[in-house]
Amino acid sequence: MSGPADAPAKGLPRWLNPVWLVLGAIVSVQFGAAFAKSLFTLTAPTAVAWLRMAAAALIFWVFARPRLRGRTWPEWRVVIGYGVALATMNWSIYMSFSRIPIGLAVTIEFLGPLAVALVGSRRARDLVWVALAAVGVVLLGVFPSTVDWIGIGFALLAGAAWAAYIVLSGPTGAAWEGVTGVSVGSLVGALVFLVPGLVTGGTSLWQPQVALLAVLVGVLSSVIPYGLEMVARRSIPASVFGILMSLEPAAAALAALLILGEQLSVVEIIAMACVIVASVGSTRTLAKAPAVNE
């Protein structure tokens, strides 16, 4: 496990706490999501998702310049799977954004990493967090007339893709040094959605406003958060990182409110709180679990 949460990362000024880097990454991602949704009036969500992946891939490729020669098939297999998971996650959450509020979509999507955190648990106390997250999901169906089940379905797909992304991140990072894994994975994702992006975007893709906002979204949603998290993870415990990431749904709702004027109902806010508390609780209890076979 890494050092204490308040220990400065190597090469960083002592006043620059890694916790603030993680919080900055969260804010960047969710404001990027809000700006992405603002693009839906100009072009299709699938086109926006592709533009984000293409912009991020281009920026990562310029700076990382990944080595491709001499790679083995297992290395390619894991990075291709990682890229497909990344692309599916980005596309499906944007499709969800187009139908339901961002805060609600991210709350449902967050069930993916929560499931990954709990899947290996064998303790009865963790069932409490599973039940709490389930209560949050059930609450979303209290008023069926206000529920867009297609939007919720896309959010659940994004959560499943996020879970796959988490599972594949470790092997990808081990096989592809530095940021080369995310660079190649982003390129894979951009290629997967190249044709759907071009077809759904059509001539709107050539509008300067669309291109500039897409670059902004790519920087806010991919480049900045990945860089900040990569630096922060060098000195922040995984348990603290997990708890901070549990703030994603709340940050998403705040960004959507400030940029898009989206408001959640009381029931949706309670559902979000259930998922956040379940995530924080599972992270804390799993962090306290005794290590096995160390």
BELURQUI-V225652 format. One record per residue. N is the residue number from 1. RES is the residue in one letter. PSI is psi in radians with two decimals (* if undefined). NEAR is the number of other ideal C-beta (glycine too) atoms within 10 Angstrom. Layout:
BEGIN
n=N res=RES psi=PSI near=NEAR
n=N res=RES psi=PSI near=NEAR
END
This chain:
BEGIN
n=1 res=M psi=2.62 near=9
n=2 res=S psi=3.11 near=17
n=3 res=G psi=-3.07 near=13
n=4 res=P psi=2.74 near=10
n=5 res=A psi=-0.48 near=18
n=6 res=D psi=0.15 near=12
n=7 res=A psi=2.34 near=15
n=8 res=P psi=2.53 near=15
n=9 res=A psi=2.68 near=19
n=10 res=K psi=2.34 near=8
n=11 res=G psi=-0.01 near=8
n=12 res=L psi=2.64 near=15
n=13 res=P psi=2.60 near=8
n=14 res=R psi=-0.49 near=8
n=15 res=W psi=-0.20 near=7
n=16 res=L psi=1.61 near=14
n=17 res=N psi=2.31 near=19
n=18 res=P psi=-0.40 near=27
n=19 res=V psi=-0.71 near=17
n=20 res=W psi=-0.53 near=12
n=21 res=L psi=-0.75 near=24
n=22 res=V psi=-0.76 near=24
n=23 res=L psi=-0.66 near=16
n=24 res=G psi=-0.67 near=16
n=25 res=A psi=-0.73 near=22
n=26 res=I psi=-0.82 near=22
n=27 res=V psi=-0.74 near=18
n=28 res=S psi=-0.80 near=23
n=29 res=V psi=-0.82 near=22
n=30 res=Q psi=-0.57 near=27
n=31 res=F psi=-0.58 near=22
n=32 res=G psi=-0.68 near=22
n=33 res=A psi=-0.73 near=28
n=34 res=A psi=-0.73 near=21
n=35 res=F psi=-0.63 near=20
n=36 res=A psi=-0.76 near=26
n=37 res=K psi=-0.54 near=23
n=38 res=S psi=-0.34 near=14
n=39 res=L psi=-0.27 near=22
n=40 res=F psi=-0.32 near=14
n=41 res=T psi=-0.23 near=6
n=42 res=L psi=-0.53 near=16
n=43 res=T psi=3.00 near=23
n=44 res=A psi=2.62 near=21
n=45 res=P psi=-0.68 near=22
n=46 res=T psi=-0.68 near=19
n=47 res=A psi=-0.69 near=25
n=48 res=V psi=-0.75 near=30
n=49 res=A psi=-0.75 near=29
n=50 res=W psi=-0.74 near=31
n=51 res=L psi=-0.70 near=25
n=52 res=R psi=-0.82 near=33
n=53 res=M psi=-0.69 near=30
n=54 res=A psi=-0.74 near=21
n=55 res=A psi=-0.77 near=23
n=56 res=A psi=-0.74 near=29
n=57 res=A psi=-0.74 near=23
n=58 res=L psi=-0.79 near=16
n=59 res=I psi=-0.80 near=17
n=60 res=F psi=-0.72 near=25
n=61 res=W psi=-0.67 near=15
n=62 res=V psi=-0.73 near=9
n=63 res=F psi=-0.60 near=12
n=64 res=A psi=-0.63 near=18
n=65 res=R psi=1.13 near=10
n=66 res=P psi=2.54 near=18
n=67 res=R psi=2.17 near=11
n=68 res=L psi=-0.51 near=10
n=69 res=R psi=2.52 near=4
n=70 res=G psi=0.13 near=6
n=71 res=R psi=2.51 near=14
n=72 res=T psi=2.85 near=8
n=73 res=W psi=-0.73 near=7
n=74 res=P psi=-0.63 near=10
n=75 res=E psi=-0.73 near=18
n=76 res=W psi=-0.67 near=15
n=77 res=R psi=-0.76 near=12
n=78 res=V psi=-0.66 near=21
n=79 res=V psi=-0.53 near=25
n=80 res=I psi=-0.77 near=18
n=81 res=G psi=-0.72 near=18
n=82 res=Y psi=-0.76 near=28
n=83 res=G psi=-0.70 near=26
n=84 res=V psi=-0.73 near=18
n=85 res=A psi=-0.76 near=24
n=86 res=L psi=-0.79 near=27
n=87 res=A psi=-0.77 near=23
n=88 res=T psi=-0.72 near=21
n=89 res=M psi=-0.82 near=23
n=90 res=N psi=-0.79 near=26
n=91 res=W psi=-0.83 near=26
n=92 res=S psi=-0.61 near=24
n=93 res=I psi=-0.57 near=27
n=94 res=Y psi=-0.66 near=26
n=95 res=M psi=-0.64 near=21
n=96 res=S psi=-0.74 near=28
n=97 res=F psi=-0.58 near=29
n=98 res=S psi=-0.20 near=18
n=99 res=R psi=-0.49 near=17
n=100 res=I psi=2.84 near=23
n=101 res=P psi=2.59 near=23
n=102 res=I psi=-0.79 near=27
n=103 res=G psi=-0.70 near=26
n=104 res=L psi=-0.76 near=29
n=105 res=A psi=-0.79 near=31
n=106 res=V psi=-0.58 near=28
n=107 res=T psi=-0.81 near=31
n=108 res=I psi=-0.73 near=27
n=109 res=E psi=-0.59 near=28
n=110 res=F psi=-0.23 near=26
n=111 res=L psi=-0.44 near=23
n=112 res=G psi=-1.05 near=22
n=113 res=P psi=-0.51 near=21
n=114 res=L psi=-0.71 near=24
n=115 res=A psi=-0.70 near=17
n=116 res=V psi=-0.69 near=16
n=117 res=A psi=-0.55 near=21
n=118 res=L psi=-0.26 near=20
n=119 res=V psi=-0.56 near=9
n=120 res=G psi=0.03 near=10
n=121 res=S psi=2.54 near=16
n=122 res=R psi=0.22 near=6
n=123 res=R psi=2.47 near=11
n=124 res=A psi=-0.58 near=7
n=125 res=R psi=-0.48 near=10
n=126 res=D psi=-0.30 near=19
n=127 res=L psi=-0.43 near=12
n=128 res=V psi=-0.75 near=14
n=129 res=W psi=-0.61 near=25
n=130 res=V psi=-0.78 near=15
n=131 res=A psi=-0.70 near=12
n=132 res=L psi=-0.74 near=18
n=133 res=A psi=-0.66 near=25
n=134 res=A psi=-0.67 near=15
n=135 res=V psi=-0.74 near=14
n=136 res=G psi=-0.73 near=24
n=137 res=V psi=-0.75 near=16
n=138 res=V psi=-0.67 near=11
n=139 res=L psi=-0.53 near=18
n=140 res=L psi=-0.30 near=25
n=141 res=G psi=0.21 near=13
n=142 res=V psi=-0.68 near=13
n=143 res=F psi=1.47 near=11
n=144 res=P psi=-0.52 near=8
n=145 res=S psi=-0.33 near=4
n=146 res=T psi=-0.02 near=12
n=147 res=V psi=2.26 near=15
n=148 res=D psi=1.76 near=15
n=149 res=W psi=-0.48 near=12
n=150 res=I psi=-0.76 near=13
n=151 res=G psi=-0.72 near=19
n=152 res=I psi=-0.68 near=19
n=153 res=G psi=-0.75 near=15
n=154 res=F psi=-0.66 near=25
n=155 res=A psi=-0.68 near=28
n=156 res=L psi=-0.68 near=18
n=157 res=L psi=-0.71 near=20
n=158 res=A psi=-0.68 near=28
n=159 res=G psi=-0.73 near=26
n=160 res=A psi=-0.71 near=18
n=161 res=A psi=-0.64 near=22
n=162 res=W psi=-0.71 near=24
n=163 res=A psi=-0.78 near=21
n=164 res=A psi=-0.69 near=19
n=165 res=Y psi=-0.75 near=25
n=166 res=I psi=-0.79 near=15
n=167 res=V psi=-0.65 near=15
n=168 res=L psi=-0.22 near=21
n=169 res=S psi=-0.73 near=17
n=170 res=G psi=-0.97 near=11
n=171 res=P psi=-0.62 near=17
n=172 res=T psi=-0.77 near=24
n=173 res=G psi=-0.57 near=17
n=174 res=A psi=-0.59 near=11
n=175 res=A psi=-0.48 near=18
n=176 res=W psi=1.97 near=23
n=177 res=E psi=2.67 near=11
n=178 res=G psi=-2.31 near=12
n=179 res=V psi=0.22 near=18
n=180 res=T psi=-0.57 near=20
n=181 res=G psi=-0.86 near=25
n=182 res=V psi=-0.50 near=26
n=183 res=S psi=-0.89 near=24
n=184 res=V psi=-0.70 near=26
n=185 res=G psi=-0.70 near=29
n=186 res=S psi=-0.67 near=31
n=187 res=L psi=-0.72 near=20
n=188 res=V psi=-0.80 near=21
n=189 res=G psi=-0.72 near=28
n=190 res=A psi=-0.65 near=24
n=191 res=L psi=-0.64 near=16
n=192 res=V psi=-0.70 near=19
n=193 res=F psi=0.29 near=22
n=194 res=L psi=-0.96 near=13
n=195 res=V psi=-0.86 near=10
n=196 res=P psi=-0.66 near=15
n=197 res=G psi=-0.78 near=23
n=198 res=L psi=-0.69 near=13
n=199 res=V psi=-0.81 near=12
n=200 res=T psi=-0.51 near=18
n=201 res=G psi=-0.70 near=21
n=202 res=G psi=-2.48 near=11
n=203 res=T psi=-0.29 near=7
n=204 res=S psi=-0.40 near=14
n=205 res=L psi=-0.34 near=19
n=206 res=W psi=0.00 near=9
n=207 res=Q psi=2.24 near=13
n=208 res=P psi=-0.66 near=7
n=209 res=Q psi=-0.71 near=11
n=210 res=V psi=-0.80 near=18
n=211 res=A psi=-0.76 near=13
n=212 res=L psi=-0.76 near=10
n=213 res=L psi=-0.60 near=21
n=214 res=A psi=-0.73 near=27
n=215 res=V psi=-0.75 near=18
n=216 res=L psi=-0.77 near=17
n=217 res=V psi=-0.74 near=26
n=218 res=G psi=-0.73 near=24
n=219 res=V psi=-0.85 near=17
n=220 res=L psi=-0.68 near=22
n=221 res=S psi=-0.34 near=23
n=222 res=S psi=-0.99 near=24
n=223 res=V psi=-0.96 near=21
n=224 res=I psi=-0.91 near=18
n=225 res=P psi=-0.68 near=21
n=226 res=Y psi=-0.74 near=19
n=227 res=G psi=-0.77 near=17
n=228 res=L psi=-0.77 near=21
n=229 res=E psi=-0.67 near=21
n=230 res=M psi=-0.72 near=16
n=231 res=V psi=-0.75 near=19
n=232 res=A psi=-0.67 near=26
n=233 res=R psi=-0.22 near=16
n=234 res=R psi=-0.36 near=16
n=235 res=S psi=0.11 near=20
n=236 res=I psi=2.35 near=25
n=237 res=P psi=2.58 near=17
n=238 res=A psi=-0.61 near=13
n=239 res=S psi=-0.74 near=17
n=240 res=V psi=-0.71 near=20
n=241 res=F psi=-0.76 near=19
n=242 res=G psi=-0.71 near=19
n=243 res=I psi=-0.75 near=21
n=244 res=L psi=-0.70 near=22
n=245 res=M psi=-0.37 near=18
n=246 res=S psi=-0.23 near=23
n=247 res=L psi=-0.07 near=18
n=248 res=E psi=-0.87 near=23
n=249 res=P psi=-0.73 near=25
n=250 res=A psi=-0.71 near=19
n=251 res=A psi=-0.65 near=21
n=252 res=A psi=-0.78 near=29
n=253 res=A psi=-0.69 near=24
n=254 res=L psi=-0.79 near=17
n=255 res=A psi=-0.73 near=25
n=256 res=A psi=-0.62 near=25
n=257 res=L psi=-0.77 near=16
n=258 res=L psi=-0.68 near=11
n=259 res=I psi=-0.68 near=16
n=260 res=L psi=-0.19 near=16
n=261 res=G psi=0.33 near=7
n=262 res=E psi=2.33 near=19
n=263 res=Q psi=2.49 near=12
n=264 res=L psi=2.64 near=18
n=265 res=S psi=2.93 near=14
n=266 res=V psi=-0.74 near=7
n=267 res=V psi=-0.74 near=14
n=268 res=E psi=-0.64 near=23
n=269 res=I psi=-0.72 near=17
n=270 res=I psi=-0.72 near=15
n=271 res=A psi=-0.75 near=26
n=272 res=M psi=-0.76 near=24
n=273 res=A psi=-0.68 near=16
n=274 res=C psi=-0.79 near=22
n=275 res=V psi=-0.72 near=29
n=276 res=I psi=-0.82 near=22
n=277 res=V psi=-0.71 near=15
n=278 res=A psi=-0.70 near=26
n=279 res=S psi=-0.81 near=26
n=280 res=V psi=-0.78 near=17
n=281 res=G psi=-0.77 near=18
n=282 res=S psi=-0.67 near=26
n=283 res=T psi=-0.75 near=24
n=284 res=R psi=-0.78 near=14
n=285 res=T psi=-0.64 near=18
n=286 res=L psi=-0.59 near=18
n=287 res=A psi=-0.51 near=14
n=288 res=K psi=-0.16 near=8
n=289 res=A psi=2.47 near=12
n=290 res=P psi=2.46 near=5
n=291 res=A psi=2.60 near=6
n=292 res=V psi=2.29 near=6
n=293 res=N psi=0.76 near=3
n=294 res=E psi=* near=4
END
